[in-house]
């Protein structure tokens, strides 16, 4: 890939010019310029959106888990997660988010302009993985737990 190709990709308004709307601008943004300050700015501009989406997914999984816990058969009281648990979770998702710019710095240092900008792809992959860990996986565990409770109740 030539220097002109990379420059054209960096100045494009989106990877998918037809895409429009808030979600498409979040998921298919223009890549950052290949400078350290621009990369950090690009990632920090999206941190709040990431936190809201992943935090909302975690909150939804807590609600779904609580509702499944309240379904019969169950003779145990519902336990409230302490505030420290949520604060630790917020710290961990922000720590994992910080892996994105570090990975991009490394890719830029290793391959320079010979690789297409990776920030939009890394963001989408990280967001998908984080939602899977905070929403999909816990809901699957909660459903399996309820099924085992129901089987134990019958037998």
C-alpha positions in Angstrom: 0.0 0.0 0.0 1.5 3.3 -1.0 1.7 6.5 1.1 -1.0 8.1 -1.1 -3.3 5.2 -0.5 -2.9 5.4 3.3 -3.4 9.2 3.2 -6.6 8.8 1.2 -7.9 6.3 3.7 -7.1 8.6 6.6 -8.9 11.5 5.0 -12.0 9.6 4.0 -15.1 10.5 5.9 -15.9 6.9 6.7 -14.9 3.3 5.7 -18.4 3.1 4.4 -19.4 6.3 2.7 -23.1 5.2 2.4 -23.4 4.7 6.1 -25.0 7.4 8.1 -26.4 8.0 11.6 -24.9 8.0 15.1 -24.2 4.2 15.2 -22.5 4.1 11.9 -20.3 7.1 12.8 -19.4 5.3 16.0 -18.7 1.9 14.4 -17.3 3.1 11.1 -15.4 6.3 11.8 -12.6 7.9 9.9 -9.2 6.6 11.0 -6.9 8.7 13.0 -3.8 10.2 11.5 -0.6 8.2 12.2 0.7 10.5 15.0 0.7 9.7 18.7 -1.4 12.7 19.7 -4.0 12.0 17.0 -4.3 8.3 17.9 -4.8 9.1 21.6 -7.4 11.8 20.7 -9.2 9.4 18.4 -9.5 6.8 21.2 -10.4 9.3 23.9 -13.1 10.8 21.8 -14.9 7.4 21.8 -14.2 6.3 25.5 -17.5 7.7 26.8 -19.5 6.0 24.2 -17.7 2.7 24.9 -18.3 3.1 28.6 -22.0 3.8 28.1 -22.5 0.9 25.8 -20.6 -1.6 27.8 -21.8 -0.3 31.1 -25.4 -0.4 29.8 -24.9 -4.0 28.7 -23.6 -4.9 32.2 -26.5 -3.2 33.8 -28.9 -5.0 31.5 -27.3 -8.3 32.4 -27.7 -7.5 36.1 -31.4 -6.8 35.6 -31.9 -10.0 33.5 -30.0 -12.0 36.1 -32.0 -10.5 38.9 -35.3 -11.3 37.1 -34.2 -14.9 36.4 -33.1 -15.2 40.1 -36.6 -14.2 41.2 -38.3 -16.8 39.1 -39.4 -19.9 40.9 -38.1 -22.3 42.1 -35.9 -20.3 44.4 -35.8 -20.0 48.2 -32.7 -17.9 48.4 -32.9 -14.1 48.8 -31.7 -11.8 46.0 -28.3 -10.3 46.8 -27.4 -6.8 45.8 -24.0 -6.3 44.2 -22.0 -3.8 46.4 -20.9 -0.5 44.9 -17.3 -1.6 45.0 -18.1 -4.3 42.4 -19.4 -1.7 39.9 -16.4 0.6 40.5 -14.0 -2.3 39.9 -15.9 -3.2 36.8 -15.6 0.4 35.5 -11.9 0.4 36.2 -11.4 -2.9 34.3 -13.4 -1.9 31.2 -11.4 1.3 31.0 -8.1 -0.5 31.5 -9.1 -2.9 28.7 -10.1 0.0 26.5 -6.6 1.4 26.9 -5.2 -1.6 25.2 -6.6 -0.2 21.9 -4.4 2.8 21.5 -1.3 0.8 22.8 -2.0 -1.8 20.1 -2.3 0.8 17.5 0.9 2.5 18.5 2.7 -0.9 18.3 1.2 -1.6 14.8 2.3 1.8 13.6 5.8 1.4 15.0 6.2 -2.1 13.6 4.7 -1.6 10.1 4.6 2.2 9.7 2.5 3.3 6.7 2.5 -0.2 5.1 -0.6 -1.2 7.1 -4.0 0.3 6.9 -5.1 2.2 10.0 -6.4 -0.3 12.5 -8.2 1.9 15.0 -11.8 1.5 13.7 -11.4 -2.2 13.4 -9.9 -2.5 16.9 -12.7 -0.4 18.4 -15.4 -2.6 16.8 -13.7 -5.8 17.9 -13.1 -4.5 21.4 -16.7 -3.3 21.8 -18.1 -6.6 20.5 -15.8 -8.6 22.8 -16.7 -6.4 25.8 -20.4 -6.7 25.2 -20.0 -10.4 24.9 -18.3 -10.6 28.3 -20.7 -8.2 30.1 -24.0 -9.1 28.5 -24.2 -12.3 26.5 -22.0 -14.5 28.7 -23.7 -13.6 32.0 -27.1 -14.0 30.6 -26.2 -17.5 29.3 -24.9 -18.4 32.8 -28.0 -17.0 34.5 -30.3 -19.0 32.2 -28.3 -22.2 32.7 -28.4 -21.6 36.4 -32.1 -21.2 36.4 -32.5 -24.4 34.3 -30.5 -26.4 36.8 -32.6 -24.9 39.7 -35.8 -26.0 37.9 -34.4 -29.5 37.2 -33.3 -29.9 40.8 -36.8 -28.8 42.0 -38.5 -31.4 39.8 -36.3 -34.2 40.8 
